[in-house]
Amino acid sequence: MEYSHEIRNNVLVLKLSGDLIGENHGPELISIVNDAINDNVVFGAVELENVRYINSSGIGVLITMLTKFKNKGGDVVLVKPSESVEKLLIITKLNSIFTIVSNLDLAFRELVKS
């Protein structure tokens, strides 16, 4: 898996691609979230357009991100999940827990409402 991150409009934007295998990259991603929270960033947008597969540990990473931001009064939005990831979110009913939007502009608008 490859990833990049930036703070834009006071939102941590994580762009992921490949396979989200939580045990491989989870600690790194959670560390990025912790650093953002320490810098008073309480919103996250996770771009999943180029993610092919997420295992159970990868789902745990997404839930941990959401929990950390929510505990600080913020939120996380999932941006444009690939077809396979979207199916997984529906099967696991995580689509009822996460806000899912089709692009980053909508993510920023959704987070401003939070």
C-alpha positions in Angstrom: 0.0 0.0 0.0 1.1 3.5 -0.7 -0.3 6.6 1.0 0.2 10.4 1.3 -1.1 12.9 3.7 -1.5 16.6 4.1 -3.4 19.1 6.2 -5.8 21.1 4.0 -8.4 23.5 5.3 -7.7 22.2 8.8 -8.6 18.6 7.6 -6.2 15.7 7.6 -6.4 14.3 4.0 -5.1 10.8 3.7 -4.9 9.4 0.2 -4.5 5.6 0.2 -3.9 3.2 -2.7 -3.3 -0.5 -3.0 -4.3 -2.9 -0.2 -5.1 -1.6 3.3 -3.6 -4.4 5.4 -3.9 -3.0 8.9 -1.1 -4.9 10.4 1.3 -3.6 7.7 0.5 0.1 7.7 -2.0 0.7 10.5 0.5 1.9 13.1 1.9 4.5 10.6 -1.5 5.8 9.7 -2.7 6.0 13.3 0.6 7.9 14.1 -0.3 10.4 11.4 -3.8 10.8 12.9 -2.3 11.3 16.4 0.1 13.9 15.1 -2.8 15.8 13.4 -4.8 15.7 16.6 -1.9 17.0 18.5 -1.8 19.9 16.1 -5.5 20.6 16.9 -6.8 19.0 13.6 -10.1 17.2 14.5 -11.3 16.3 11.0 -10.2 13.6 8.5 -10.9 12.8 4.9 -9.7 9.3 3.7 -9.5 8.9 0.0 -10.2 5.3 -1.0 -10.6 5.5 -4.7 -7.5 3.5 -5.4 -7.8 0.9 -2.6 -8.4 -2.6 -4.0 -8.8 -4.5 -0.7 -9.2 -3.9 3.0 -8.7 -6.8 5.5 -10.2 -6.9 9.0 -7.2 -5.1 10.5 -7.6 -2.4 7.9 -11.2 -1.9 8.9 -10.0 -1.6 12.5 -7.6 1.2 11.4 -10.5 3.1 9.8 -12.6 2.7 13.0 -9.7 3.7 15.2 -9.3 6.9 13.1 -13.0 7.7 13.4 -12.9 7.1 17.2 -9.9 9.3 17.7 -11.4 12.2 15.8 -14.8 11.8 17.3 -13.3 11.8 20.8 -11.9 15.2 20.0 -15.3 16.5 18.7 -14.4 15.9 15.1 -15.3 13.4 12.4 -13.9 11.4 9.5 -15.4 11.2 6.0 -14.5 8.4 3.5 -14.0 9.8 0.0 -14.9 7.9 -3.2 -14.3 4.3 -2.1 -13.6 1.9 -4.9 -16.3 -0.5 -5.9 -14.8 -3.4 -3.9 -14.3 -1.2 -0.8 -17.9 0.2 -1.1 -19.2 -3.4 -1.2 -17.2 -4.2 1.9 -18.6 -1.1 3.7 -22.1 -2.2 2.9 -21.6 -5.9 3.9 -20.0 -4.8 7.2 -22.7 -2.1 7.7 -19.9 0.5 8.2 -21.7 2.6 5.6 -24.1 3.5 8.4 -21.2 4.6 10.7 -19.0 6.5 8.2 -20.1 9.4 6.0 -19.2 8.5 2.4 -18.9 11.2 -0.3 -17.9 11.2 -3.9 -15.2 13.9 -3.8 -12.9 15.9 -1.6 -15.0 19.1 -2.0 -18.0 17.3 -0.6 -15.9 16.0 2.2 -14.9 19.5 3.3 -18.5 20.6 3.1 -19.7 17.6 5.1 -17.0 18.2 7.8 -17.8 21.8 8.2 -21.4 20.8 9.1 -20.0 18.5 11.9 
